[in-house]
Amino acid sequence: MSAVLETYFQHVVVDKLNKTLSKQFEEMKDALQILKKLQSDYTFLRIEIESLKKRVSDSSNEIKEMLSKDETKATATKKPTPAKITTKKPTTQKLTVKKKATSKKTAK
């Protein structure tokens, strides 16, 4: 009888452990797939960022070259501007009218 119980117990425990381990293994496998996907996304993003940095740097260099060309053209063609002639406006004074003070005499 004890041999039967021992065999039964081994099957129950082994089956339970097998199911638990299989479930954990599948979860780890799924997590590993997610990590691999994240790593490939991260690598792709790093490459994309590096290419964007290079493009920004190239654009910046082009802008600097264009500005330096414009500055040399501007200094070569720049003429002094004549002084601005200003005229003074005549100031007008307001005429003020003084009012006479009226006084009241009181009768005594």
VENBEL-V955872 format. One record per pair of residues at least 6 apart in sequence whose C-alpha atoms are under 6 Angstrom apart, sorted by sequence separation. I is the first residue (numbers start at 1). J is the second residue. If there is no record, write none. Layout:
i->{I & I}
j->{J & J}
This chain:
none
